[in-house]
Amino acid sequence: MVPAAPEQVRLSVLGGRTQLDVSLPLDAPIASLMPELVKLVQSRDVEDQSEDSSTKEAKRNFWVLSRNESGEPLTPDTTLREAGVSNGALLQLASERALSTPTLYDDVVDAAARLNRAAYAGWDAAAAKWMAFVGVQLVGLALLYFLVSPSFREHRFALAGVSIVAALALVGVAAMAHRSYQEPTAGAALGWAAIPITSGVAYAVSSGWGGYGLAAGCAAVIALLFGFYRTVGTGHWGYLAAGVFFLLAGLALVIRQLDVRTDFVGSGLAVVAILACLTVPRLTAPLDRFKPPQAPDEPDRQETMFENPFEPLPRAAADADTEQPSDSTPTAEGVWDRVRSAMLTRSALYTGFAAAAAVGAAVVVRDQNPVHWSGLTFDVTCVVTIALYTRRPATPAERAPLALAALALATFTGFVAQKGTQPIPLVAFGLLLLGSLVFAVVAIRRTPGRRSPRRTTSLAYLEYLATAALIPLVLWVTGIYSRLGF
């Protein structure tokens, strides 16, 4: 059985200097007919084809089939019957220039890759790297939880062995990333992930030996952190901050073993750490000083004026002339590296001191069961003081640790204060959470431009009063006033 032939229509098509008399099917889409018509026109119009020899320009052109009388283009997705083309009609085939080069895909894989890149423009190699860093830090914190949690006490030594292997692997990979592949960011991130794992292992091993064992564990962690930094060679911020914190924590544990009450140790640790924040600029002042370059001394012209210029110089004098000065003029990169290193050192000291102060104040309010007004007032003052100290540093990296410590202490105090009698819980939420948030956020978000002198003076007086009130509050929270009869 032979299928019926499609109904056709005879047309004349003008293209360039060529006229085609062809028969085309009425029910075929115009888009399917265009390639054959273009091929026929270009095969007979050789001169026009040679004139447009640029492949790039040819890709920017597209063909349009329109009526010769009115110039109305025919829609490519319609058929000749739907367009109303009758037998003997005259059509025109012309090449028009597109506004932009059309996107051509060789395969589906390339097209899908381009679409994904356009839809997820924020996900690139840098984003993937930082996501990996966050994942490594979370793994380190998870191992710390397993090592210190009472639920895993029976498997603590097995977890300690696994954690030691993981910490050494992280330090080794960090050293290779920095020293072999010149990736200081990766080296610092991987090395910092070993800090919580090391502290957890120290706690798991030394917790059975009491307070002195924990203090020895803090000393061991400090020594290991120094070794990690010397091995990796970068990321001194994390190692210094952790070292300062464990130093103060170890001293507090030793003092606690001398039969000193917990509230004395906690309040003393908080006050000492808060006051230590004031000494950070003076401790790091030598890091900001640059030694000026020294030029070699010029010889005395009167002594060398009548000497024989052709006589060879003594060996010592020749070596002195060719010797370069020990200090040369620093480059811009060297100055920037030195300034950035000093800034990170100050930030690390602020981080260690602020974390120790927050832990000490938290111990004070945690030791009171239920929470009293003395502990709540002491923690409020610590939060306000740490938050106000964020006005002193000049960079966000130095202000952020102080603000985060104030927020963490405020949140913890507000949570523990719910065990007190009314109206202590209400005051804790209203005063701590709202007041400390305002102080920390306002302090860390410095408004550019000139400050109000009245506001600056008011905050300076408030900072002075908060700092001065720490010692009387320590006497109150430790019960000294009650023993004196007040």
C-alpha positions in Angstrom: 0.0 0.0 0.0 1.5 3.3 -1.2 1.0 6.4 1.0 -0.6 9.4 -0.6 1.9 12.1 -1.7 1.8 15.3 0.4 0.0 18.2 -1.1 2.5 20.7 -2.5 2.5 24.3 -3.7 4.7 25.9 -6.3 6.5 29.0 -5.2 9.2 31.5 -6.3 11.8 32.4 -3.6 14.1 35.4 -4.0 17.5 35.2 -2.2 20.3 37.6 -2.9 20.7 37.6 -6.8 19.0 34.2 -7.1 15.4 33.2 -7.8 14.3 29.7 -7.0 11.2 28.1 -8.5 10.4 25.2 -6.2 7.6 23.0 -5.1 7.2 22.8 -1.3 4.8 20.8 0.9 2.0 22.8 2.4 1.8 21.0 5.8 5.5 21.0 6.6 6.8 23.6 9.2 8.6 26.5 7.7 11.5 26.0 10.0 12.2 22.5 8.5 12.2 24.0 5.0 14.6 26.9 5.8 17.9 24.8 5.7 17.2 23.4 2.3 16.2 26.8 0.8 19.3 28.5 2.4 21.6 25.8 1.0 20.1 26.2 -2.5 20.5 30.0 -2.4 24.1 29.8 -1.1 25.1 27.2 -3.7 24.1 29.6 -6.6 25.1 32.9 -5.0 28.9 32.2 -4.8 30.1 35.8 -4.9 28.0 36.9 -1.9 29.2 33.8 0.0 32.9 34.7 -0.7 32.3 38.3 0.5 31.2 37.2 4.0 34.0 34.8 4.7 34.2 35.5 8.5 32.9 32.6 10.4 32.3 34.7 13.5 30.1 37.1 11.6 28.2 34.3 9.9 27.3 32.9 13.3 25.6 36.2 14.2 23.2 36.0 11.2 19.9 34.2 10.8 17.6 33.7 7.9 14.1 35.0 7.6 11.4 34.0 5.0 8.9 36.8 4.3 6.3 37.9 1.7 7.8 39.9 -1.1 4.9 42.3 -1.4 4.4 43.4 2.2 7.7 42.2 3.8 5.8 40.4 6.5 7.9 37.5 8.0 6.5 34.1 8.2 6.6 32.4 11.6 9.0 29.5 11.6 6.8 27.2 13.7 3.8 27.4 11.3 3.2 25.7 8.0 2.7 27.2 4.5 -1.0 26.4 4.7 -1.4 28.1 8.0 0.5 31.1 6.8 -1.9 31.4 3.8 0.6 30.9 1.1 -1.1 30.2 -2.2 0.1 28.6 -5.4 2.4 30.9 -7.4 3.3 33.2 -4.5 6.5 35.2 -4.4 8.6 34.9 -1.2 11.9 36.5 -0.1 14.7 34.8 1.8 17.0 37.3 3.5 19.8 37.1 6.0 19.5 39.4 9.1 22.0 40.2 11.8 21.3 39.1 15.4 21.9 41.4 18.4 24.1 38.7 20.1 25.7 35.4 19.1 23.3 32.6 19.7 24.4 30.0 22.2 25.2 26.7 20.6 25.6 23.5 22.6 27.4 20.4 21.2 25.9 18.0 23.7 23.5 17.8 26.7 26.3 17.6 29.3 27.7 20.9 28.2 24.3 22.5 28.2 23.5 21.2 31.7 26.9 22.4 33.0 26.2 25.9 31.7 22.7 26.0 33.2 24.0 24.8 36.6 26.7 27.5 36.6 24.2 30.2 35.8 21.7 29.0 38.4 24.3 28.5 41.2 26.7 31.3 40.5 27.8 31.6 44.2 29.0 28.0 44.4 32.6 28.0 43.1 36.0 26.6 44.2 36.4 29.1 47.0 32.9 28.3 48.4 33.7 24.6 48.3 37.0 25.1 50.0 35.4 27.1 52.9 32.7 24.5 53.2 35.4 21.9 53.6 37.0 24.0 56.3 33.8 24.3 58.2 33.2 20.5 57.9 36.7 19.8 59.3 36.1 22.1 62.3 32.7 20.4 63.0 34.4 17.0 63.0 37.0 18.3 65.5 34.2 19.6 67.8 32.3 16.3 67.5 35.4 14.4 68.7 35.8 16.9 71.5 32.2 16.1 72.6 32.8 12.4 72.5 35.9 12.8 74.6 34.4 14.9 77.4 30.9 13.6 77.5 30.1 11.2 80.4 28.0 9.1 78.1 31.2 7.8 76.3 33.3 7.4 79.5 33.7 3.6 79.0 35.2 4.1 75.5 37.2 7.2 76.4 40.6 5.7 75.9 39.7 4.1 72.6 38.3 7.5 71.4 41.5 9.1 72.7 43.6 6.8 70.5 41.5 7.6 67.4 41.6 11.3 68.2 45.4 11.3 68.5 45.7 9.7 65.0 43.2 12.3 63.7 45.1 15.2 65.3 48.4 14.1 63.9 46.9 13.6 60.5 45.4 17.0 60.5 48.7 18.6 61.5 50.6 16.7 58.9 48.2 17.6 56.1 48.2 21.3 57.3 52.0 21.4 57.2 52.1 19.9 53.7 49.4 22.3 52.5 51.4 25.3 53.7 55.0 24.3 53.1 54.6 22.2 49.9 51.6 23.8 48.2 51.8 27.4 49.5 48.3 27.4 50.9 48.4 29.2 54.2 44.7 29.4 54.6 44.3 25.6 54.3 47.2 25.0 56.6 45.7 27.3 59.3 42.2 25.8 59.0 43.4 22.2 59.2 45.8 23.0 62.0 43.2 24.8 64.1 40.9 21.7 63.8 43.5 19.8 65.9 43.1 22.2 68.8 39.8 20.9 70.2 40.8 17.3 69.5 44.1 17.9 71.5 42.3 19.5 74.4 39.7 16.7 74.5 42.5 14.0 74.6 44.2 15.9 77.4 41.0 16.0 79.4 40.3 12.3 78.8 43.8 11.3 79.9 44.2 13.6 82.9 40.6 13.9 84.3 41.1 10.9 86.5 44.0 12.6 88.3 42.0 15.4 89.8 42.7 19.1 89.5 46.5 18.8 89.4 46.1 16.3 86.6 43.9 18.7 84.6 46.4 21.5 85.2 49.2 19.3 83.9 46.9 18.5 80.9 46.6 22.3 80.2 50.4 22.6 80.3 50.8 19.7 77.9 48.2 21.2 75.6 50.2 24.5 75.6 53.4 22.6 74.7 51.7 20.7 71.9 50.2 23.8 70.5 53.7 25.4 70.3 54.9 22.2 68.5 51.9 22.3 66.1 52.6 25.9 65.2 56.3 25.2 64.6 55.4 22.2 62.4 52.7 23.9 60.4 54.3 27.4 60.2 51.1 29.4 59.9 47.9 30.2 61.8 49.5 31.7 64.9 46.2 33.3 65.9 44.4 30.1 66.9 47.4 28.6 68.7 48.1 31.8 70.6 44.5 32.3 71.6 44.1 28.7 72.8 47.5 28.9 74.6 46.5 32.0 76.6 43.2 30.5 77.6 44.7 27.2 78.7 47.4 29.1 80.6 44.8 31.0 82.7 42.7 27.9 83.1 45.6 25.9 84.3 46.6 28.5 86.9 42.9 28.6 88.1 42.9 24.8 88.5 46.1 24.9 90.6 44.7 27.6 92.8 41.5 25.6 93.2 43.5 22.7 94.5 44.9 24.8 97.3 41.5 24.6 99.0 40.3 28.0 97.6 36.6 28.2 97.1 35.1 28.0 93.6 33.5 31.5 93.8 36.9 33.0 94.7 38.6 31.2 91.8 35.9 32.0 89.3 35.6 35.7 90.2 39.4 36.2 90.4 39.8 34.5 87.0 37.2 36.8 85.5 38.6 40.0 87.0 42.2 39.2 86.1 41.3 38.3 82.5 39.2 41.4 82.1 41.9 43.7 83.4 44.4 41.8 81.2 42.5 43.0 78.1 43.7 46.5 79.0 47.3 45.5 78.7 47.1 44.0 75.2 48.1 47.3 73.4 51.1 47.7 75.6 52.1 44.0 75.3 52.0 44.2 71.5 53.5 47.7 71.1 56.9 46.4 70.0 55.3 44.6 67.1 54.2 47.9 65.6 57.7 49.6 65.8 59.9 49.6 62.7 63.6 49.9 63.0 64.8 52.6 60.6 67.4 51.5 58.0 71.0 52.5 58.9 73.3 53.7 56.1 77.0 52.8 56.3 79.3 55.4 57.7 81.0 57.5 55.0 84.8 57.6 55.2 86.6 60.8 56.3 87.4 62.7 53.1 90.3 64.6 54.7 92.1 61.3 55.5 91.7 59.8 52.0 92.3 63.0 50.0 96.1 62.5 49.6 96.2 58.7 49.4 97.2 56.8 46.2 94.0 55.8 44.4 95.8 52.9 42.6 97.1 51.3 45.9 95.0 48.2 46.7 92.9 48.5 49.9 93.4 46.3 52.8 91.2 43.2 53.0 89.3 44.5 56.1 88.6 47.8 54.4 87.4 46.2 51.2 85.1 43.9 53.1 83.7 46.9 55.0 83.0 48.7 51.7 81.2 45.8 50.1 79.2 44.8 53.2 75.5 45.6 53.0 73.6 47.1 55.9 71.8 44.7 58.1 68.5 46.6 58.0 67.1 47.7 54.6 64.1 49.7 53.7 61.0 47.5 54.1 58.8 47.0 51.1 55.1 47.6 51.1 54.3 43.9 51.3 56.7 43.5 54.2 55.0 46.4 56.1 51.5 45.0 55.4 52.6 41.5 56.6 54.0 43.0 59.8 50.9 45.1 60.5 48.6 42.2 59.8 50.7 39.9 62.1 50.5 42.4 64.9 46.8 42.8 64.4 46.2 39.0 64.6 48.4 38.8 67.7 46.3 41.4 69.5 43.1 39.6 68.3 44.5 36.3 69.7 45.3 37.9 73.1 41.8 39.4 73.2 40.3 36.1 72.4 42.2 34.2 75.1 41.5 36.8 77.8 37.8 37.3 76.9 37.2 33.5 76.8 38.8 33.1 80.2 36.8 36.0 81.7 33.6 34.5 80.3 34.4 31.1 81.7 35.3 32.6 85.1 32.1 34.6 85.4 30.1 31.6 84.2 31.6 29.5 87.0 30.5 32.1 89.6 26.9 32.1 88.6 26.9 28.3 88.0 28.2 27.7 91.5 25.2 29.5 93.1 22.2 27.3 93.3 19.8 29.0 93.2 21.2 32.2 91.6 21.5 35.2 93.9 21.5 38.9 93.2 25.3 39.0 93.8 26.1 36.5 91.1 23.7 38.1 88.6 25.0 41.6 89.2 28.6 40.4 88.9 27.9 38.7 85.6 26.0 41.7 84.3 28.9 44.0 85.1 31.4 41.6 83.4 29.2 41.5 80.3 28.9 45.3 80.2 32.7 45.8 80.8 33.7 43.3 78.1 31.2 44.9 75.7 32.5 48.4 76.4 36.1 47.2 75.8 35.2 46.7 72.2 35.6 50.4 71.7 39.3 50.3 72.2 40.5 48.1 69.3 40.7 49.6 65.9 39.9 46.6 63.7 36.9 44.3 63.5 39.2 41.2 64.0 40.2 42.6 67.4 36.7 43.7 68.5 34.9 40.5 67.4 36.3 38.2 70.2 35.3 40.7 72.9 31.8 41.1 71.5 31.3 37.3 71.1 32.5 36.6 74.6 30.0 39.2 76.0 27.2 37.7 74.0 28.0 34.2 75.1 28.3 35.1 78.8 25.0 37.0 78.6 23.2 34.1 77.0 24.6 31.6 79.6 23.8 33.8 82.5 20.3 34.4 81.3 19.8 30.6 81.0 21.2 29.7 84.4 19.3 32.6 86.1 16.0 30.9 85.4 16.7 28.7 88.4 16.6 31.7 90.7 13.6 33.1 92.5 11.4 35.8 91.0 12.1 38.4 89.8 15.7 37.3 89.0 14.6 35.3 85.8 12.8 38.3 84.4 15.6 40.7 85.2 18.1 38.3 83.6 16.3 38.2 80.3 15.4 41.8 80.2 18.7 43.2 81.4 21.3 40.7 80.1 20.0 39.6 76.8 18.7 43.0 75.6 21.3 45.3 77.2 24.4 43.2 76.3 23.2 42.7 72.7 22.8 46.5 72.3 26.2 47.2 73.8 28.0 44.5 71.7 26.3 45.3 68.4 26.7 49.0 68.7 30.3 48.7 69.7 31.2 46.3 66.9 29.4 48.3 64.2 31.3 51.5 64.2 29.6 54.2 62.2 32.1 56.0 59.8 32.6 59.6 60.2 33.0 62.0 63.2 31.7 60.7 66.5 29.6 62.6 69.0 31.9 63.9 71.7 29.1 63.6 74.3 28.5 60.0 73.4 32.3 59.2 73.5 32.6 60.8 76.9 29.6 59.0 78.3 30.8 55.6 77.2 34.3 56.4 78.6 32.8 57.2 82.0 30.6 54.1 81.9 33.6 51.9 81.0 35.5 53.4 83.9 32.7 52.8 86.4 32.1 49.3 85.2 35.8 48.4 85.6 36.0 50.0 89.0 32.9 48.2 90.2 34.5 44.7 89.6 36.5 44.6 92.8 33.6 45.6 95.1 31.4 43.1 93.3 34.0 40.3 93.9 33.8 41.1 97.6 30.0 40.8 97.5 29.8 37.6 95.5 32.4 35.9 97.7 30.5 36.8 100.9 33.2 39.2 102.3 30.6 41.9 103.1 28.4 39.4 105.0 31.4 38.3 107.1 32.2 41.9 107.9 28.6 42.5 109.1 27.4 44.6 106.2 
